Amino acid sequence: MNEHRDASDRLTIDFEKIESRQYAKITKAIVKQFELKPANEITRGLDEIFQDYQQGEKIIGLEWDNWSGYIVNAKNTIAEDLAREIASYINDTYKNS
């Protein structure tokens, strides 16, 4: 689990050991656990998958790419605590994945 800021200064937490085939399973569990609603349509590319979700005013990106693995991205500053909660959930639930 790596926590850093992206080029837009958004809190980003990645799990480089999680493979793309696990994206749907992990994302579905997170959406249910944290009662998230889709904020846009899912995007799938050759080397990336991403979709934004919201919990009230908080917006979170749940993403995967071949460089960083699974990524939790706080799209606004009020979502940073939620991003850390989600990252802890992933770390505790999928650390052996």
Order of alpha helices (4+ residues) and beta strands (2+ residues): beta-beta-alpha-beta-beta-beta-beta-beta-alpha
